[in-house]
Amino acid sequence: MTEVTIQTTADNWAEAVRQRRKALIQRMGMGAATALIFTPILGWTVSIPWVVFYFAVQLVDAMIFAPITKTTVGRMPLWRIVLGGLILFMNAASFGSLSVILWLTGGVMGGVCASIVLASGSIYAVVNSPRSATVLALTITPQFLYLLATPILMTLNGAAPSFVTASVVAICVFGAYCLSTWRSIEKAYIAENHARRIAEERRAQAEAALAGRSAFLAAIGHDLRTPIGAILTGSAEMDRVATDACARAHAALITDAGLMMKALLDNLLDHSKLDAGRMTVEAEDFDLRAMLAQTLRLWTGPVRAKGLSMRVEGARDMPAMARGDAMRLRQILNNLISNALKFTETGSVTLRLKAWPEEPSGHAVLIEVADTGPGMTREQMGRLFSAFDQTADGISARHGGTGLGLSISRELASLMGGRLTARSAPGEGACFTLSLVLGEATHDISTMAPLDAETRADISADLIAASRAAQRRVTAPAAVVEPARVEATSQPLPAAAASPSLEEILGQLGGPDLAPAVHVEPVAAGPVIEVAPTDVEDQDADRPLRVLVVDDHDINRRAVELILTPLGCDIATAADGMAALRICEVDAFDVIFMDVRMPELDGRETTRRLRAGGGINADVPVIAVTADTSPDDVAACMAAGMTYFVSKPLTPPALLGALQKVLSAGADQDDAVETVAA
């Protein structure tokens, strides 16, 4: 019981003692200043010894309470608590002792000065004794003992009884005032702490709500990408097999609706990432001129449909190659051009391009998107980049959208080290200026001119050729070649071994929207064993590509089947990871498309078990299919043994590009082995 009482006493003192410790320098300065002020009355022979004694008491005070002031929770033994109480009393008494000296030296006038000193000491004790009535009592009692001696000293100095009585009443009133003030401070302190706790709780609740909202948006985004991918896939196939203009118009309408849904979803998810501070930008080499040309080509149709014209100025000033985040730069340009078209009914949209060398190495790029729309007022300009703001004026109802495009664009520009600004006036249109610095490209990137869309049918032949190479890898003895090691890298893939027509076809389709590339390391060839061709191998060479699609959503499985079936692929499906592992124990496949998010056994764990099982599909390429495209998610997929990565929603270019890449990588490896054998 005694130990608990001692600890409680130390805890009750802790806040007041720490407050006094913070004011140590102030206390010593006040003591020195007081002695200096009264030196003409007391003389140096009194002032200096008094200051030395007062400073010594302060140092002893700091030493005794060190366990409390130097740690978050101090533990003090009984002897230190007793000494602490004594030193607090002595600290106040040493300061108040100056009042007695003033009375003895200066008489009644010295007593007036003494009263001022004692009043200041009492107020100091009130202010520096938070949450502890004990500390208040120990530090203010000496001051009032000296004050209570005042009427006696006044009587000894011949003061009239009325003045003595008045001084007694004044001392009592002052004491009541000090006590009332301390209680008010205590209540305010308690209210402040309570408010702080409530604020902390609300902050934690807000952070939890924000995290919950981010998780909700991520889950909704993942689920919505499934039907959006099916819509885009179905419309692409409808357009491919369309026999008349009416069917193609229907397919185009569905495609436009799907792309609009995808754009709205991407904006919402990007806004959520920016709010949570999880948005990142990449730095990779890309063809800046080609990116600009592709972006403008995308808007040719909408510009023509509105009866507008699009002008481009300064395209020749742009560097061919640069280093930065091409995807995010394209996103900003799309948002700016979309905004310009949304508010421009007549006239034109102008893209002005400027670039110049920026030291030490790089390119300063200035991109302006100007329109001939109605312009904006100063008030509209003030909230132009606010998220969701356009809904306040009914703009969303008239023009569509969520009001996130410009807000996201400015945040992305800031993440890339640039700025996005705007200038406008009523009746003069608007001009948005994007300024940023792009790095110097470190590699050359070869681009292919797209071929006519009719050559799309050559994909089937290319995939079958790659399939044969993959089958030679599956059926060859283990001594011929070791399994290829695949690891994540930021470098582009090696050139494909399949015929160039496939790359050109993918370019015509818009290029595969793939996440990180993979790098296949060459391996040392083992002992060469000649295997005579057999009828079985001839049959395998002629068979179609065998593909396993693993996804818990039937829509996703059907979408992949819809894309690959016209190419003559033999497709098997599994609704979960356990079913996929059972199928892989029996049938051999050339490629596996693996959804990452699945109940019970997710795609990464399924891939790990597949690799560790050592079965007939242990070395088969596994392409991750997921809406989670952050660098951490990509790294986790690669660490699980997945070979490649394609993001949702699935589109024919993305899926075919991923398939071609992994099969071409296998064909390159087989060619290297055959060369060694020869």
C-alpha positions in Angstrom: 0.0 0.0 0.0 2.8 2.4 0.9 4.6 1.8 -2.5 1.3 2.5 -4.3 0.8 5.7 -2.4 4.4 6.8 -3.1 4.0 6.1 -6.8 0.6 7.9 -6.9 2.2 11.0 -5.3 5.0 11.0 -7.9 2.5 10.7 -10.7 0.4 13.5 -9.3 3.5 15.7 -9.2 4.8 14.8 -12.6 3.0 17.3 -14.8 3.6 20.2 -12.4 7.3 19.3 -12.0 7.8 19.0 -15.7 6.1 22.4 -16.2 8.5 23.9 -13.6 11.5 22.3 -15.3 10.6 24.0 -18.5 10.5 27.3 -16.7 13.9 26.7 -15.0 15.8 29.2 -17.1 12.9 31.7 -16.8 13.0 31.3 -13.0 16.7 31.8 -12.7 16.6 34.8 -15.0 13.8 36.3 -12.9 15.9 35.8 -9.7 18.9 37.5 -11.3 16.9 40.4 -12.6 15.2 40.9 -9.2 18.5 41.0 -7.4 19.9 43.4 -9.9 16.9 45.8 -9.6 17.2 45.9 -5.8 21.0 46.2 -5.7 20.8 50.0 -5.2 18.7 49.3 -2.0 20.5 46.2 -0.8 24.0 46.6 -2.0 26.2 44.0 -3.8 27.2 42.4 -0.6 23.6 41.2 -0.1 22.5 40.7 -3.7 25.3 38.5 -4.9 25.1 35.9 -2.0 21.3 35.9 -2.3 21.5 35.1 -6.1 24.2 32.4 -5.5 22.0 30.7 -2.9 18.9 31.0 -5.1 20.7 29.4 -8.1 22.0 26.6 -5.9 18.5 25.8 -4.8 17.4 25.6 -8.5 20.1 23.1 -9.3 19.2 20.9 -6.3 15.6 21.1 -7.4 16.5 19.9 -10.9 18.6 17.0 -9.6 16.0 15.7 -7.2 13.2 15.6 -9.8 15.4 14.2 -12.6 13.6 10.8 -12.6 10.4 12.6 -13.5 11.7 15.3 -15.9 14.0 13.0 -17.9 11.6 10.1 -18.4 8.0 9.7 -19.6 6.9 8.0 -16.4 9.2 8.7 -13.4 9.5 6.4 -10.4 10.7 8.1 -7.2 11.6 6.5 -3.9 10.2 7.8 -0.6 13.3 9.7 0.3 13.4 11.5 -3.0 9.7 12.5 -2.7 10.3 13.9 0.9 13.3 15.8 -0.3 11.3 17.0 -3.3 8.6 18.4 -1.1 11.2 20.2 1.0 13.1 21.6 -2.0 9.8 22.9 -3.5 9.1 24.7 -0.2 12.6 26.0 0.1 12.7 27.2 -3.5 9.7 29.4 -2.9 11.0 30.4 0.5 14.4 31.5 -0.9 12.7 33.8 -3.4 10.3 35.2 -0.8 13.2 35.8 1.7 14.1 38.8 -0.3 11.0 40.5 1.0 12.2 40.3 4.6 15.6 41.8 3.6 13.7 44.7 1.8 11.6 45.4 4.9 14.7 45.4 7.1 16.7 47.6 4.8 14.2 49.9 3.2 11.5 50.3 5.9 8.0 51.0 4.7 9.1 51.8 1.1 11.1 48.5 1.1 7.9 46.8 2.3 6.0 48.1 -0.8 8.7 46.5 -3.0 8.5 43.3 -0.9 4.7 43.1 -1.5 5.3 43.3 -5.2 7.9 40.5 -5.1 5.7 38.2 -3.0 2.7 38.8 -5.3 4.8 37.9 -8.4 6.0 34.8 -6.6 2.5 33.7 -5.7 1.2 34.2 -9.3 4.2 32.2 -10.6 3.3 29.4 -8.2 -0.3 29.4 -9.5 0.7 29.2 -13.1 3.4 26.5 -12.7 1.4 24.1 -10.6 -0.9 22.4 -13.1 -2.9 19.3 -12.0 -1.3 19.2 -8.5 -2.7 20.9 -5.5 0.2 19.6 -3.5 2.8 21.4 -5.6 0.6 24.5 -5.4 0.5 24.4 -1.6 4.2 23.8 -1.3 5.2 26.7 -3.5 2.6 29.3 -2.6 2.6 28.8 1.2 6.0 30.5 1.8 4.8 33.5 -0.2 1.7 33.9 1.9 3.6 33.4 5.2 5.8 36.3 4.2 2.6 38.3 3.2 1.0 37.5 6.5 4.0 39.0 8.2 3.4 42.3 6.4 0.7 43.6 8.9 3.1 42.9 11.7 6.0 44.7 10.0 3.7 47.6 9.2 2.7 47.9 12.9 6.3 47.8 13.9 7.0 50.7 11.5 4.2 52.8 13.0 1.4 52.2 10.5 -2.1 53.2 11.5 -4.5 50.4 12.5 -6.8 51.1 9.5 -3.9 50.5 7.1 -3.0 47.3 8.9 -6.6 46.1 8.7 -6.8 47.0 5.0 -3.6 45.0 4.3 -4.9 41.9 6.1 -8.1 42.1 4.0 -6.1 42.6 0.8 -4.0 39.6 1.6 -7.1 37.4 2.2 -8.7 38.6 -1.1 -5.5 38.1 -3.0 -5.2 34.5 -1.6 -8.8 33.8 -2.6 -8.0 35.2 -6.1 -5.0 33.0 -6.4 -7.0 29.9 -5.4 -9.8 30.8 -7.8 -7.4 31.4 -10.6 -5.7 28.0 -10.0 -9.1 26.3 -10.1 -10.0 28.1 -13.4 -6.7 27.1 -14.9 -7.2 23.5 -13.7 -10.7 23.4 -15.3 -9.3 24.8 -18.5 -6.5 22.3 -18.5 -8.9 19.4 -18.0 -11.2 20.7 -20.7 -8.2 21.1 -23.1 -7.0 17.6 -22.4 -10.5 16.3 -22.9 -10.8 18.2 -26.2 -7.4 16.8 -27.2 -8.4 13.3 -26.5 -11.7 13.8 -28.4 -9.7 15.3 -31.3 -7.3 12.3 -31.3 -10.2 9.9 -31.2 -11.9 11.7 -34.1 -8.6 11.8 -36.0 -8.2 8.0 -35.5 -11.8 7.5 -36.6 -11.3 9.7 -39.6 -8.2 7.8 -40.5 -10.0 4.5 -40.0 -12.9 5.8 -42.2 -10.4 6.9 -44.9 -8.7 3.5 -44.8 -12.1 1.9 -44.9 -13.1 4.1 -47.8 -9.9 3.3 -49.7 -10.4 -0.4 -49.0 -14.0 -0.1 -50.2 -13.0 1.7 -53.4 -10.3 -0.8 -54.0 -12.8 -3.7 -53.6 -15.4 -2.0 -55.7 -12.8 -1.1 -58.3 -11.7 -4.7 -58.5 -15.2 -6.0 -58.8 -16.3 -3.4 -61.4 -13.3 -4.1 -63.6 -14.7 -7.6 -64.2 -17.9 -6.5 -66.0 -16.1 -3.6 -67.7 -13.5 -6.0 -69.1 -16.3 -8.3 -70.3 -18.0 -5.3 -71.9 -14.9 -4.3 -73.8 -14.0 -7.8 -74.8 -17.5 -8.5 -76.0 -17.7 -5.3 -78.0 -14.3 -6.0 -79.6 -15.4 -9.4 -80.7 -18.7 -8.0 -82.0 -16.8 -5.4 -84.0 -14.5 -8.2 -85.4 -17.3 -10.4 -86.6 -19.6 -7.5 -87.6 -20.9 -7.9 -91.2 -22.7 -4.6 -91.6 -22.5 -1.0 -90.6 -25.4 -1.3 -88.1 -23.6 -4.1 -86.1 -20.4 -2.1 -86.1 -22.2 1.0 -84.8 -23.7 -1.1 -82.0 -20.3 -2.5 -81.1 -18.8 1.0 -81.2 -21.6 2.3 -78.8 -20.8 -0.5 -76.3 -17.1 0.1 -76.6 -17.6 3.9 -75.9 -19.8 3.2 -72.9 -17.2 0.7 -71.5 -14.4 3.1 -72.0 -16.4 5.8 -70.3 -17.1 3.5 -67.3 -13.4 2.6 -67.2 -12.3 6.3 -67.2 -14.7 7.2 -64.4 -13.6 4.2 -62.3 -9.9 5.1 -62.9 -10.5 8.7 -61.8 -12.2 7.6 -58.6 -9.4 5.1 -57.8 -6.7 7.7 -58.6 -8.4 10.3 -56.4 -8.5 7.7 -53.6 -4.8 6.9 -54.0 -3.8 10.6 -54.1 -5.8 11.2 -50.9 -4.1 8.3 -49.2 -0.6 9.3 -50.4 -0.2 6.0 -52.2 0.1 7.3 -55.8 3.5 6.9 -57.4 5.0 7.8 -60.7 7.5 5.8 -62.7 10.6 6.8 -64.7 11.1 4.8 -67.9 12.3 5.6 -71.4 9.5 6.3 -73.9 9.0 7.9 -77.3 7.6 11.3 -76.5 6.6 12.2 -80.0 4.9 8.9 -80.6 3.0 9.3 -77.3 1.8 12.7 -78.3 0.8 11.5 -81.7 -1.2 8.5 -80.3 -2.9 10.7 -77.8 -4.0 13.2 -80.5 -5.1 10.4 -82.8 -7.4 9.2 -80.1 -9.2 12.6 -80.0 -9.5 13.0 -83.8 -12.9 11.4 -83.9 -14.5 13.3 -81.0 -13.1 16.6 -82.3 -14.5 16.0 -85.8 -17.9 14.8 -84.3 -18.3 18.2 -82.5 -17.5 20.1 -85.7 -14.3 21.6 -84.1 -10.7 21.7 -85.4 -7.6 20.7 -83.6 -4.3 22.6 -84.1 -0.8 21.5 -83.1 2.0 24.0 -82.8 5.7 23.3 -82.1 5.7 19.6 -82.5 9.1 19.6 -84.1 10.6 21.1 -80.9 9.8 18.1 -78.9 12.6 15.5 -78.3 12.0 12.1 -79.8 13.0 10.2 -76.7 12.6 11.1 -73.0 12.5 9.5 -69.6 9.5 9.8 -67.3 6.0 8.4 -66.7 4.4 8.2 -70.1 1.2 6.7 -68.8 0.6 9.6 -66.3 1.6 12.2 -68.8 -0.8 10.7 -71.3 -3.5 10.8 -68.5 -2.9 14.5 -67.9 -3.1 15.3 -71.6 -6.3 13.3 -72.0 -7.9 15.1 -69.1 -6.9 18.5 -70.5 -8.1 17.8 -74.0 -11.3 16.2 -72.7 -12.0 19.3 -70.6 -11.3 21.5 -73.6 -13.7 19.6 -75.8 -16.4 19.4 -73.0 -16.7 23.2 -72.8 -16.0 24.2 -76.5 -19.0 24.3 -78.8 -17.4 26.2 -81.7 -13.9 27.0 -82.8 -10.8 24.9 -82.1 -8.7 23.2 -79.5 -5.0 24.1 -79.8 -2.0 22.1 -78.5 1.1 24.2 -78.2 4.4 22.3 -77.6 7.7 23.7 -76.5 10.9 22.0 -75.2 14.5 23.0 -74.6 17.6 21.4 -73.0 17.6 21.5 -69.2 20.8 21.1 -67.2 22.4 18.8 -66.1 20.6 16.4 -68.4 17.0 16.4 -69.5 14.4 18.3 -71.3 12.2 21.1 -70.1 8.8 20.6 -71.6 5.9 23.1 -71.9 2.5 21.8 -73.1 -0.4 24.2 -73.5 -4.0 23.2 -74.2 -6.1 26.2 -75.3 -9.7 26.3 -76.3 -12.2 28.8 -77.6 -14.9 28.0 -75.0 -16.8 30.5 -72.9 -14.0 31.1 -70.5 -14.2 31.3 -66.7 -14.8 34.0 -64.1 -12.3 34.7 -61.3 -14.6 32.8 -58.8 -14.6 29.7 -61.1 -10.8 29.9 -61.5 -10.5 29.9 -57.7 -12.1 26.5 -57.4 -11.0 25.1 -60.7 -8.8 22.4 -59.3 -11.1 21.3 -56.4 -12.2 17.7 -56.5 -15.9 17.2 -57.3 -16.4 20.9 -57.5 -18.2 21.0 -60.8 -21.2 19.2 -59.3 -22.0 22.4 -57.4 -23.0 24.3 -60.5 -24.7 21.4 -62.3 -21.8 21.1 -64.7 -21.8 17.4 -64.3 -25.4 17.2 -65.3 -24.8 19.2 -68.5 -21.4 17.9 -69.5 -20.9 14.6 -67.6 -17.9 13.5 -65.6 -17.1 13.5 -61.9 -15.1 16.7 -61.5 -11.9 14.8 -60.7 -9.9 15.1 -63.9 -8.3 18.5 -63.3 -7.7 17.9 -59.6 -6.0 14.6 -60.4 -4.0 16.1 -63.2 -2.6 18.8 -61.0 -1.6 16.2 -58.3 0.0 14.0 -61.0 1.9 17.0 -62.4 3.2 17.8 -58.9 4.2 14.1 -58.3 6.3 14.3 -61.5 8.0 17.5 -60.3 6.0 19.8 -62.6 3.2 22.3 -62.4 -0.3 22.6 -64.0 -1.7 26.1 -64.2 -4.6 27.8 -65.9 -5.6 31.2 -67.2 -8.9 32.4 -68.5 -11.4 35.2 -68.7 -15.1 35.3 -69.6 -15.5 35.1 -73.4 -11.8 34.4 -74.0 -11.6 30.6 -73.7 -9.2 28.8 -71.3 -5.6 27.8 -71.5 -4.0 25.1 -69.3 -0.2 25.0 -69.1 1.7 21.9 -68.0 5.4 22.4 -67.3 7.8 19.7 -66.2 11.3 18.4 -66.7 11.8 15.0 -68.4 15.0 13.1 -68.1 17.3 12.0 -70.9 16.5 8.6 -72.3 19.1 6.0 -71.6 18.0 3.4 -74.3 16.7 3.6 -77.8 13.2 2.3 -78.3 12.3 1.0 -81.7 8.7 1.6 -82.8 6.9 -0.2 -85.6 4.4 1.3 -88.0 1.0 -0.4 -87.6 -0.2 -2.6 -90.4 -3.7 -2.9 -91.8 -6.2 -4.4 -89.3 -7.0 -7.2 -91.7 -3.7 -8.9 -90.8 -5.1 -9.5 -87.3 -5.9 -13.1 -88.4 -2.1 -13.8 -88.5 -2.1 -13.9 -84.7 -3.4 -17.4 -84.7 -0.5 -18.7 -86.8 2.0 -16.8 -84.7 0.6 -18.3 -81.5 0.6 -21.8 -82.9 4.3 -21.4 -83.9 5.1 -20.2 -80.5 3.1 -23.0 -79.0 5.2 -25.6 -80.8 8.3 -24.1 -79.4 6.7 -24.2 -76.0 5.8 -27.8 -76.4 9.4 -28.7 -77.3 10.3 -27.2 -74.0 7.7 -29.2 -72.1 8.4 -32.5 -73.7 12.2 -32.4 -73.8 14.1 -34.3 -71.2 15.3 -32.4 -68.1 18.9 -32.8 -69.1 18.5 -30.7 -72.2 17.9 -27.4 -70.5 17.2 -26.1 -67.1 14.0 -24.1 -66.4 14.3 -20.4 -67.2 14.5 -18.1 -64.2 12.2 -15.2 -64.5 12.5 -12.1 -62.4 11.1 -8.6 -62.3 13.0 -5.8 -64.0 12.3 -2.3 -65.2 14.0 -2.9 -68.5 11.9 -3.6 -71.6 11.5 -7.2 -72.9 13.9 -8.6 -75.5 12.7 -8.5 -79.1 10.1 -11.3 -79.7 11.2 -14.4 -81.6 7.8 -14.7 -83.3 7.2 -13.1 -86.7 7.1 -9.3 -86.8 3.6 -9.3 -87.9 2.3 -10.0 -84.4 4.1 -7.0 -82.9 2.7 -4.8 -85.7 -0.8 -6.2 -85.2 -0.6 -5.4 -81.4 0.5 -2.0 -82.4 -2.5 -1.6 -84.6 -4.7 -2.7 -81.7 -3.2 0.0 -79.5 -0.4 -1.9 -77.9 -0.6 -4.2 -74.9 -1.4 -2.4 -71.7 1.0 -4.5 -69.6 2.4 -4.0 -66.2 6.1 -4.7 -65.5 8.1 -6.4 -68.1 10.1 -9.5 -67.4 13.6 -10.5 -68.2 14.5 -14.1 -69.1 18.1 -14.8 -68.1 20.0 -17.2 -70.4 21.1 -20.4 -68.7 24.0 -22.6 -69.2 23.3 -25.5 -71.4 23.6 -28.9 -69.8 24.7 -32.2 -71.5 23.1 -32.4 -75.0 21.0 -35.4 -75.6 19.7 -36.1 -79.1 16.1 -37.1 -79.1 14.8 -38.7 -82.2 11.5 -37.2 -83.5 8.5 -39.4 -82.8 5.0 -39.5 -84.0 3.9 -38.2 -80.6 6.1 -35.1 -81.0 4.6 -34.5 -84.5 1.1 -34.7 -83.1 2.1 -32.3 -80.3 3.5 -29.9 -82.8 0.2 -29.8 -84.7 -2.0 -29.5 -81.7 -3.5 -26.1 -80.6 -2.2 -24.0 -77.8 -3.3 -25.3 -74.4 -4.4 -22.6 -72.0 -5.7 -22.8 -68.4 -7.8 -19.9 -67.2 -8.1 -19.6 -63.4 -10.6 -17.0 -62.1 -13.4 -17.1 -59.5 -15.6 -14.9 -61.8 -17.3 -16.7 -64.6 -17.4 -13.5 -66.6 -13.6 -13.2 -66.6 -13.2 -16.8 -67.7 -15.7 -16.3 -70.5 -14.0 -13.1 -71.6 -10.7 -14.9 -72.0 -12.3 -17.7 -73.8 -14.0 -15.2 -76.1 -10.6 -13.7 -77.0 -8.7 -17.0 -77.5 -11.2 -19.3 -79.0 -11.2 -17.7 -82.4 -7.4 -18.3 -82.4 -7.8 -22.0 -82.1 -6.7 -22.4 -78.5 -7.6 -25.4 -76.4 -9.0 -23.7 -73.2 -9.6 -25.2 -69.8 -11.0 -23.3 -66.8 -10.9 -23.5 -63.0 -13.0 -21.4 -60.6 -10.4 -21.4 -57.7 -6.9 -22.3 -56.9 -7.5 -25.8 -55.5 -9.4 -26.8 -58.7 -6.5 -25.4 -60.8 -3.9 -27.5 -58.9 -6.0 -30.6 -59.4 -6.3 -29.9 -63.1 -2.6 -29.3 -63.4 -1.8 -32.7 -61.9 -3.5 -34.4 -64.9 -3.2 -32.1 -67.9 -0.2 -30.3 -69.4 -0.6 -26.6 -70.4 1.4 -24.1 -72.4 0.2 -21.0 -70.5 -1.8 -20.4 -67.3 -3.8 -17.2 -66.7 -4.1 -16.8 -63.0 -6.4 -14.4 -61.2 -4.6 -13.0 -58.1 -7.6 -12.3 -55.8 -9.5 -15.5 -55.2 -11.2 -16.8 -52.0 -9.6 -19.5 -49.9 -6.5 -19.9 -52.1 -5.4 -16.8 -54.0 -3.4 -16.8 -57.2 0.0 -16.1 -55.6 -0.3 -19.1 -53.2 -1.6 -21.3 -56.0 1.4 -20.4 -58.1 3.8 -21.1 -55.2 2.3 -24.5 -54.7 2.4 -25.2 -58.5 6.1 -24.3 -58.7 7.0 -26.3 -55.5 5.0 -29.4 -56.6 7.4 -30.3 -59.4 4.6 -31.6 -61.6 4.2 -31.5 -65.4 3.2 -27.8 -65.2 5.8 -26.6 -62.6 7.7 -24.6 -65.2 4.7 -23.4 -67.3 4.5 -19.6 -67.6 1.9 -18.1 -65.3 0.4 -14.8 -66.2 -1.1 -12.8 -63.3 -4.4 -11.2 -64.0 -5.5 -8.6 -61.5 -6.7 -5.0 -60.9 -4.0 -4.5 -58.2 -1.2 -2.8 -60.2 0.8 -1.1 -57.5 4.6 -1.8 -57.4 4.2 -3.8 -54.2 1.5 -6.0 -55.8 3.7 -6.6 -58.9 6.7 -7.5 -56.7 4.5 -9.9 -54.7 3.4 -11.6 -57.9 6.9 -12.0 -59.2 8.1 -13.3 -55.9 5.4 -16.0 -56.0 6.8 -17.3 -59.2 4.5 -15.6 -61.7 6.0 -14.9 -65.1 4.1 -11.9 -66.4 1.5 -9.4 -65.3 -1.6 -8.1 -67.1 -4.0 -5.6 -65.5 -7.8 -5.6 -65.5 -10.1 -4.9 -67.2 -8.9 -7.4 -69.8 -8.7 -6.2 -73.4 -7.7 -8.3 -76.5 -4.5 -6.3 -77.0 -3.4 -6.7 -73.4 -4.2 -10.4 -73.2 -2.7 -11.3 -76.6 0.4 -9.2 -75.9 1.0 -11.0 -72.6 0.5 -14.3 -74.3 2.9 -13.5 -77.1 5.6 -12.2 -74.8 5.8 -15.3 -72.6 5.7 -17.7 -75.5 8.3 -15.7 -77.4 10.6 -15.7 -74.4 10.3 -19.5 -74.3 11.0 -19.7 -78.0 14.1 -17.6 -77.6 15.4 -19.9 -74.9 14.8 -23.0 -77.1 16.6 -21.4 -80.0 19.6 -20.8 -77.8 19.6 -24.5 -76.7 19.3 -25.8 -80.3 22.2 -23.6 -81.3 24.4 -25.1 -78.5 23.3 -28.6 -79.6 24.3 -27.9 -83.1 
